Amino acid sequence: MLFPTLFFAFQTFGLKYSQSTDAGILSAVTPILTLVIAGYFLKEKAFLYQKLSIVLSVVGVIFIFVVKGSTINFSDMLGMVLILLSCIATACYTTMTRSLAKDYTPGEMSFFMMGTGFVIFNVAALVTHLKQGTMTEFFTPWSSMEFISSILYLGILASLVTSLLSNAILSKIKASQMSVFANLSTVVTIAAGALILNEKITIYDILGSVLIILGVIGTNYFGGKKEHSIKVNLEYNEGKM
């Protein structure tokens, strides 16, 4: 229910009532939300340097958006609330997956997640067409190769493969460590824009990207280093006993 159903529902309607730049800025806080939620429900401890690294990555994303002239438009409050709810859904999904990874494989979780999303969204589409008396239009897009190629890309790569990788990662590392990688999407977008669309990369893009990358590296480096230190101390104490 949290992903993909609620996440995509909140995000889609949120983008309808707000600007994409608002969504970009608000989505950057997802790692912080994950840190708080995972800390409360899973008792995952984040150490000072980890917290600072997460904040650094968030600052990097916001910096890129702001220097490009993007600001949060508070007149689009409904859209902002929906986007924020989508961020909360992502944070809760990440936390819950981390908990369930002990009992279920990434494949099992991904199959159930995608299957649930498939059923819910198709039922919603069918109900909408039945109410409007446009049932034939439910099948019309399938005659378009552009639609089919888009669905295959979004369904297989952007959803199924992504969820499989995310669930596999969450079986190995903390939710807060994994969630910060989402901010790398901003760096990838900048690089893809330059390579594919010949968009110009500014010094501000580079500075913001460096902050994001340093934040991601710092979050996982300090987290892994501290956990290793704790593990060594525990083993040492057990050996003494």
QUIMOUR-V302790 format. One record per helix or strand. SS is the DSSP state (h for helix, s for strand). FROM is the first residue (numbers start at 0). TO is the last residue. Records with the same first field share a line. If there is no record, write none. Layout:
BEGIN
SS=FROM-TO  FROM-TO
END
This chain:
BEGIN
h=1-15  19-26  29-40  47-66  73-99  105-131  136-142  144-169  174-195  202-239
END
